Amino acid sequence: PPDQDNKEFRIQVDRGLLAAFVQQAHAEYQKLGMFGAEHCEAGDLDYTGRVLILRPDRLKEECLSPQNQVWYGESGFGCSPTARGRAVFATCLGDGEKARWSRSDFIGVLDEQYLPDWAMARLSELRGPTQEQPDGPDHGGMEMG
């Protein structure tokens, strides 16, 4: 309508038709296999160095896929659950895109039992080689006496 202040509309529709449409839309959404809160660790955790799940409503419709939901938290005050800042700098495990998000854009930290193989490979690349700790005291060939 020409009145831009009117933000609500009422449409008369057959309830059965509407219910069928909603059910069909829900079934199609389920086929996408998106991650949800049930896939995340409980608690308000630090996001630094963790795999994060982006809220599906933050993605464009054409980008709705689990590959675009899985991010690696790298830095930013928003990584800490107690900081005043909200910025989280992260890398998408699906395509390598780097972006700044707000802490509230994420559902939470992915429980690693749900981490897909393709994401594990990308995560290993981002984390780099791990430093192995020696089993015993090693002083570069020098003996302490």
C-alpha positions, 0 to 999 in steps of 0.5 A, a space after each residue: 500500500 502507499 502508506 509505508 507505515 503499514 507493516 502488517 497484512 491480513 490475507 484470507 486463505 484456506 487453512 488446509 492449503 496454508 498448512 500444506 504449504 508450511 509442511 512442504 516448506 518445512 520438508 524442503 528445509 529439512 532436506 538441506 541438512 542444516 546444523 542447529 543448536 542440537 549440534 552445538 556444545 552447551 554453555 557460553 564458550 570462547 570462540 577462539 580456535 573453535 568451529 562455529 555454526 552460523 545461524 541459517 537466517 544470516 545466510 542468503 537463500 541461495 547460500 543455505 547449506 551446511 558448508 556455508 554454516 561452518 566457520 572457524 573462529 579466529 579473533 575479535 573481542 566477540 570470541 570471549 563470552 564476557 567481553 563487551 565487544 561483539 566482533 568475531 573474525 572467522 573463516 568459512 570452512 566451506 569456501 575459505 571466505 574470511 568475514 567479520 560477524 557478530 557473536 550473536 550471528 552464531 548458534 554456538 560451538 559445534 560439537 566435534 562429533 558432528 564435524 564433517 570429513 570435508 570440514 575436518 580437512 579444512 580445519 587442519 589446514 587452518 590450524 596448521 601443524 601441531 607442535 609435538 611435545 617431547 616425552 622427556 626433558 630435552 635440552 638440545 643435546 646438552 646435558 645438565 649436570 
